[in-house]
Amino acid sequence: MVNIDTKIDADILTLIVVGEVDASSSINLDNAISKAINEGHKKILIDGKGMSYISSAGLGVFMSYLQDFDKNNIKMALYGLNEKVLNVFKILGLDQLINIAESESEAKVLMND
C-alpha cells in the first residue's frame, strides 16, 4: 500500500511517497507522475523518505517516464531514500539515469543544473 501526497513550492511539485511501491500500488505512482506532467509541471521532486519498499514495477514507472521528461524538458529528482530502496536503484544502475539526492535541498540544486 502506498500513499502519495503533493506539495507545491514555487515552481517545484513534490510528490511525497509513503509506504510500499509494489506491483499493485505502482499504478498510484504512475497516475501521480502522469498528472504532474499533464498539469505542465517542469520540476518534479519525489520525496522518498517514507518509501519503505520499491518493486521492479515501481522502478518501471520511473523508467517509463525518462523519455517524457527529456522530451518535455522536465527535471525530476528523488531524495531521502532509505538504504534498502537506494540499493535497488544502484543495483540496476538507475542511479546513473535518475537524479537521486540525500536531502531535499540537494535535490533542488539538481533541479537547477
Secondary structure, DSSP 4 states (H G I P E B T S, - for coil): -EEEEEEEETTEEEEEEEEEE-TTTHHHHHHHHHHHHHTT-SEEEEEEEEEEEE-HHHHHHHHHHHHHHHHTT-EEEEE---HHHHHHHHHTTGGGTSEEESSHHHHHHHHT-
